[in-house]
Amino acid sequence: MTVTINRATGKRRGDRTPRPGLGRRLRDGYQKYWYAYAMIAPVAVVIGVLVLYPLGYGLYLTLTDANSLNTARTIGVNEIEATYKFIGLDNYADILWGPTAYDRFWSHFIWTIVWTAVCVGLHFFIGLGLALLLNQNLRGRTLYRLLLVLPWAVPTFVTVFGWRFMLADAGIVNSALDWLHLPTPAWLEDTFWQRFSAIMVNTWCGVPFMMVSLLGGLQSIDNSLYEAAEMDGASAWQRFRYVTLPGLRSVSSTVVLLGIIWTFNQFAVIFLLFGNSAPEAQILVTWAYHLGFGQQPRDFAQSAAYGILLLAILIVFTSFYRRWLNRNEQQLAI
């Protein structure tokens, strides 16, 4: 075996240069990219104050028994010091395996999963159907787009309060059903119809975003692909399956992931539609709010523990979802 030695340095060819230490790498990186660090420093400070500090403090609260009776508070001129204590992981154990675990966590967790799956499925399929329709050469297409985007443009609280008035016992929906001699459900009182109403209202609010996103994806697909498929004798269904759906893969995977995260944490629709009532229709995020602010004494520790569990569930789901997408893309590339 022949070894080549550099006469200038005395090093053999193939020898690796020792990697500098962490301090040296940080110092070199700062000297080279100091301007970039200076530009992102204000953003990092804002994120730390608005996101990281509340998250860290919430995580600390989950390890205590803090509630509205033992936290620091001021009553008149009297300042009462905090008396809550550190209890470790007892809150998580009580939520997941305690005697009331099913009523307080698992029943809401199951309903949250059903709520998310049904809502995102309706968002996607209705949004895709409307996007395909608006992608055609229709007379008045601009007007149709404007009308279909209106539910998304109107503030959520206005939309939900409007639906709440319409779904009331004497609202327009029940009045119309009664005029047609049809049953008038208790939309805001019965558990089944409460859940049905929540899904219906959230679908109304979420379809426009999905429609606009998928319409943009449809317009980015090259028309020559459809022309080539049509010349090869492909039917409308085959063009949709082998041209449209693959062309929408990148857009649809992103908007579905965003839709799952938003719907899983959809506080406004449930809370504005039912308030603190309808315990069976509460999803995890609204139930966590109920524990922390909708009851007495307010259980800050368990409410924070629900928030950390929600964050953990979404992180795990997102990681598996992205891995599944990457694996499918690699299989398609092969």
C-alpha positions as CSV (number, residue, x, y, z in Angstrom):
1,M,0.0,0.0,0.0
2,T,1.4,3.4,-1.0
3,V,0.9,6.3,1.3
4,T,1.2,9.8,-0.1
5,I,2.6,12.5,2.3
6,N,2.2,16.2,1.7
7,R,5.8,17.6,2.1
8,A,4.5,21.0,3.1
9,T,2.4,19.9,6.0
10,G,3.8,16.5,6.7
11,K,0.3,15.0,6.7
12,R,-0.7,11.9,5.0
13,R,-3.4,12.1,2.3
14,G,-6.7,10.9,3.8
15,D,-6.0,12.1,7.3
16,R,-9.0,14.0,8.8
17,T,-8.4,17.4,10.2
18,P,-9.3,17.4,13.9
19,R,-12.7,19.0,14.5
20,P,-12.5,22.2,16.6
21,G,-14.2,22.3,19.9
22,L,-17.7,23.6,20.6
23,G,-16.5,27.0,21.9
24,R,-14.3,27.5,18.8
25,R,-17.2,26.6,16.5
26,L,-19.5,29.0,18.2
27,R,-17.0,31.8,18.1
28,D,-16.2,31.2,14.4
29,G,-19.9,31.1,13.6
30,Y,-20.6,34.3,15.5
31,Q,-17.7,36.1,13.7
32,K,-19.0,34.9,10.3
33,Y,-22.7,35.3,10.8
34,W,-22.9,38.1,13.5
35,Y,-25.2,40.2,11.3
36,A,-27.8,37.3,11.0
37,Y,-27.7,36.8,14.7
38,A,-28.3,40.5,15.3
39,M,-31.3,40.5,13.0
40,I,-33.0,37.5,14.6
41,A,-32.2,38.5,18.2
42,P,-35.4,40.6,18.6
43,V,-37.5,37.8,17.2
44,A,-35.8,35.3,19.5
45,V,-36.5,37.6,22.5
46,V,-40.2,38.0,21.6
47,I,-40.6,34.2,21.1
48,G,-38.9,33.6,24.4
49,V,-41.1,36.0,26.3
50,L,-44.4,35.1,24.6
51,V,-43.9,31.3,24.0
52,L,-41.0,29.7,25.8
53,Y,-41.5,31.4,29.2
54,P,-45.3,30.6,29.4
55,L,-44.6,27.0,28.2
56,G,-41.8,26.5,30.8
57,Y,-43.9,28.0,33.6
58,G,-46.9,25.9,32.5
59,L,-44.7,22.8,32.6
60,Y,-43.6,23.7,36.1
61,L,-47.3,24.1,37.2
62,T,-48.0,20.6,36.1
63,L,-45.6,19.3,38.7
64,T,-47.4,21.1,41.6
65,D,-50.9,21.1,43.1
66,A,-51.6,24.8,42.2
67,N,-55.2,26.0,42.2
68,S,-57.0,29.2,42.9
69,L,-57.0,28.6,46.7
70,N,-53.2,28.1,47.2
71,T,-51.6,30.5,44.7
72,A,-50.4,33.9,45.5
73,R,-53.1,36.5,45.3
74,T,-54.1,40.0,46.6
75,I,-57.4,40.5,48.5
76,G,-57.9,44.2,49.2
77,V,-54.6,45.3,50.9
78,N,-53.7,41.8,52.0
79,E,-51.2,39.9,50.0
80,I,-51.5,36.1,50.4
81,E,-48.4,34.1,49.6
82,A,-48.5,30.9,47.5
83,T,-48.8,27.7,49.5
84,Y,-48.9,25.1,46.7
85,K,-46.2,22.4,46.7
86,F,-44.3,20.2,44.4
87,I,-46.0,16.8,43.7
88,G,-44.0,15.5,40.7
89,L,-46.0,13.5,38.1
90,D,-49.1,12.9,40.2
91,N,-51.2,15.2,38.0
92,Y,-50.4,13.2,34.9
93,A,-51.0,9.9,36.7
94,D,-54.4,11.2,38.0
95,I,-55.4,12.3,34.5
96,L,-54.4,9.2,32.7
97,W,-55.0,6.4,35.3
98,G,-56.9,8.0,38.1
99,P,-60.4,6.8,39.3
100,T,-62.1,9.5,37.1
101,A,-59.7,9.2,34.2
102,Y,-62.3,8.1,31.7
103,D,-64.8,10.8,32.5
104,R,-62.2,13.6,32.8
105,F,-59.8,12.7,30.0
106,W,-60.4,9.6,27.9
107,S,-64.0,10.3,27.0
108,H,-63.0,13.8,25.8
109,F,-59.9,12.4,24.1
110,I,-62.0,9.9,22.1
111,W,-64.5,12.6,21.1
112,T,-61.6,15.0,20.2
113,I,-60.2,12.3,17.8
114,V,-63.6,11.7,16.2
115,W,-64.2,15.5,16.0
116,T,-60.9,16.1,14.3
117,A,-61.2,13.2,11.8
118,V,-64.7,14.0,10.8
119,C,-64.1,17.7,10.5
120,V,-60.9,17.5,8.5
121,G,-62.4,14.8,6.3
122,L,-65.4,17.0,5.5
123,H,-63.1,20.0,5.0
124,F,-60.9,18.2,2.5
125,F,-63.5,16.4,0.4
126,I,-66.0,19.3,0.3
127,G,-63.1,21.8,-0.3
128,L,-61.7,19.5,-3.1
129,G,-65.1,19.3,-4.8
130,L,-65.6,23.0,-4.7
131,A,-62.0,23.6,-5.9
132,L,-62.6,21.3,-8.9
133,L,-65.8,23.1,-9.7
134,L,-64.2,26.5,-9.5
135,N,-61.3,25.4,-11.6
136,Q,-63.6,25.0,-14.6
137,N,-64.5,27.7,-17.0
138,L,-67.8,28.8,-15.4
139,R,-69.7,32.0,-16.0
140,G,-69.6,34.1,-12.8
141,R,-66.7,32.1,-11.4
142,T,-65.3,35.2,-9.6
143,L,-68.6,35.8,-7.8
144,Y,-68.8,32.1,-6.7
145,R,-65.3,32.3,-5.3
146,L,-66.2,35.5,-3.4
147,L,-69.4,33.9,-1.9
148,L,-67.6,30.7,-0.9
149,V,-64.8,32.5,0.8
150,L,-67.1,34.7,2.9
151,P,-67.5,32.2,5.8
152,W,-63.7,32.3,6.1
153,A,-63.5,36.1,5.9
154,V,-66.1,36.7,8.5
155,P,-64.7,36.6,12.1
156,T,-65.2,33.3,13.8
157,F,-67.1,34.7,16.8
158,V,-69.6,36.4,14.4
159,T,-70.2,33.1,12.5
160,V,-70.5,31.0,15.6
161,F,-72.9,33.4,17.3
162,G,-75.0,33.6,14.1
163,W,-75.3,29.8,14.1
164,R,-76.1,29.7,17.8
165,F,-79.1,32.0,17.2
166,M,-80.2,30.0,14.2
167,L,-79.9,26.7,16.1
168,A,-81.8,27.9,19.1
169,D,-85.2,26.3,19.9
170,A,-87.0,29.2,18.3
171,G,-84.4,29.8,15.7
172,I,-84.8,29.9,12.0
173,V,-83.6,26.3,11.5
174,N,-86.2,24.7,13.8
175,S,-88.8,27.1,12.5
176,A,-88.2,25.9,9.0
177,L,-88.2,22.3,10.1
178,D,-91.5,22.8,12.0
179,W,-93.0,24.5,8.9
180,L,-92.1,21.4,6.9
181,H,-93.6,19.2,9.6
182,L,-90.2,17.6,10.3
183,P,-88.7,16.8,13.8
184,T,-87.0,19.8,15.5
185,P,-83.9,18.5,17.3
186,A,-82.6,20.1,20.4
187,W,-79.4,21.3,18.7
188,L,-77.9,23.0,21.7
189,E,-79.2,20.7,24.5
190,D,-79.0,17.0,23.4
191,T,-75.6,15.5,23.4
192,F,-75.8,13.9,19.9
193,W,-77.1,17.0,18.3
194,Q,-74.6,19.2,20.2
195,R,-71.8,17.2,18.6
196,F,-73.5,17.3,15.2
197,S,-74.0,21.1,15.5
198,A,-70.3,21.6,16.4
199,I,-69.1,19.6,13.4
200,M,-71.5,21.4,11.1
201,V,-70.5,24.8,12.3
202,N,-66.8,24.0,12.2
203,T,-67.2,22.5,8.7
204,W,-68.8,25.8,7.6
205,C,-65.9,27.8,9.0
206,G,-63.1,25.5,7.7
207,V,-64.1,24.5,4.1
208,P,-63.2,27.9,2.5
209,F,-59.5,27.7,3.6
210,M,-59.2,24.1,2.2
211,M,-61.0,25.1,-1.0
212,V,-58.7,28.1,-1.6
213,S,-55.5,26.1,-0.9
214,L,-56.5,23.2,-3.1
215,L,-57.7,25.5,-5.9
216,G,-54.2,27.1,-5.9
217,G,-52.7,23.6,-6.1
218,L,-55.0,22.7,-9.0
219,Q,-54.0,25.8,-11.0
220,S,-50.3,24.9,-10.5
221,I,-50.7,21.6,-12.4
222,D,-49.5,21.7,-16.0
223,N,-52.4,21.5,-18.4
224,S,-50.1,19.5,-20.8
225,L,-50.4,16.6,-18.5
226,Y,-54.2,16.5,-18.9
227,E,-53.8,16.9,-22.6
228,A,-51.4,14.0,-22.8
229,A,-53.6,11.8,-20.7
230,E,-56.6,12.6,-22.8
231,M,-54.7,11.8,-26.0
232,D,-53.8,8.4,-24.4
233,G,-57.5,7.7,-23.9
234,A,-57.7,8.3,-20.1
235,S,-61.2,8.8,-18.7
236,A,-62.1,11.6,-16.5
237,W,-61.7,9.4,-13.4
238,Q,-58.3,8.2,-14.6
239,R,-57.1,11.8,-15.2
240,F,-58.3,12.7,-11.7
241,R,-56.6,9.7,-10.1
242,Y,-53.3,9.7,-12.0
243,V,-52.8,13.4,-12.7
244,T,-54.8,15.6,-10.3
245,L,-54.3,13.7,-7.0
246,P,-50.5,13.3,-7.5
247,G,-50.3,16.9,-8.5
248,L,-52.0,17.9,-5.3
249,R,-49.9,15.7,-3.0
250,S,-47.6,18.4,-1.7
251,V,-50.4,20.9,-1.1
252,S,-52.9,18.5,0.3
253,S,-50.4,16.9,2.7
254,T,-49.6,20.4,4.1
255,V,-53.2,21.7,4.4
256,V,-54.4,18.4,6.0
257,L,-51.7,18.6,8.6
258,L,-52.5,22.2,9.3
259,G,-56.2,21.3,9.4
260,I,-55.6,18.5,11.9
261,I,-53.6,20.8,14.2
262,W,-56.1,23.6,14.0
263,T,-59.2,21.4,14.5
264,F,-57.6,19.4,17.3
265,N,-57.1,22.8,19.1
266,Q,-60.3,24.5,17.9
267,F,-61.3,26.4,21.0
268,A,-63.5,29.1,19.5
269,V,-66.3,27.0,17.9
270,I,-67.0,24.8,20.9
271,F,-66.7,27.5,23.5
272,L,-68.7,30.1,21.7
273,L,-71.4,27.6,20.7
274,F,-71.9,26.0,24.1
275,G,-69.9,28.0,26.7
276,N,-69.2,26.0,29.9
277,S,-72.3,23.9,29.3
278,A,-72.5,20.7,27.2
279,P,-69.7,18.7,29.0
280,E,-70.1,15.8,26.6
281,A,-69.4,18.0,23.6
282,Q,-66.2,19.6,25.1
283,I,-63.0,18.6,23.3
284,L,-59.7,18.5,25.3
285,V,-58.7,22.1,24.8
286,T,-62.0,23.5,26.0
287,W,-62.1,21.0,28.8
288,A,-58.7,22.2,29.9
289,Y,-60.1,25.7,29.9
290,H,-63.0,24.6,32.0
291,L,-60.7,23.1,34.6
292,G,-58.6,26.2,34.8
293,F,-61.2,29.0,34.5
294,G,-64.7,27.5,34.4
295,Q,-65.0,26.0,37.9
296,Q,-64.3,26.7,41.5
297,P,-61.7,26.1,42.8
298,R,-59.9,26.6,39.5
299,D,-57.4,23.8,39.0
300,F,-54.4,25.5,37.4
301,A,-52.1,22.4,37.7
302,Q,-54.4,20.0,36.0
303,S,-55.4,22.5,33.3
304,A,-51.7,23.0,32.5
305,A,-51.1,19.3,32.5
306,Y,-53.9,19.0,29.8
307,G,-52.0,21.6,27.8
308,I,-48.8,19.7,28.0
309,L,-50.5,16.4,27.0
310,L,-52.1,18.2,24.0
311,L,-48.7,19.5,22.9
312,A,-47.2,16.0,23.3
313,I,-50.0,14.3,21.3
314,L,-49.6,16.8,18.4
315,I,-45.8,16.5,18.4
316,V,-46.0,12.7,18.2
317,F,-48.7,12.8,15.5
318,T,-46.8,15.3,13.4
319,S,-43.6,13.3,13.5
320,F,-45.3,10.1,12.5
321,Y,-47.3,11.9,9.8
322,R,-44.2,13.5,8.2
323,R,-42.3,10.2,8.3
324,W,-45.3,8.5,6.6
325,L,-45.4,11.1,3.9
326,N,-41.6,10.9,3.3
327,R,-41.8,7.1,3.1
328,N,-44.6,7.3,0.5
329,E,-42.7,9.9,-1.5
330,Q,-39.6,7.6,-1.5
331,Q,-41.7,4.7,-2.7
332,L,-43.2,6.7,-5.5
333,A,-39.7,8.0,-6.5
334,I,-38.6,4.3,-6.9
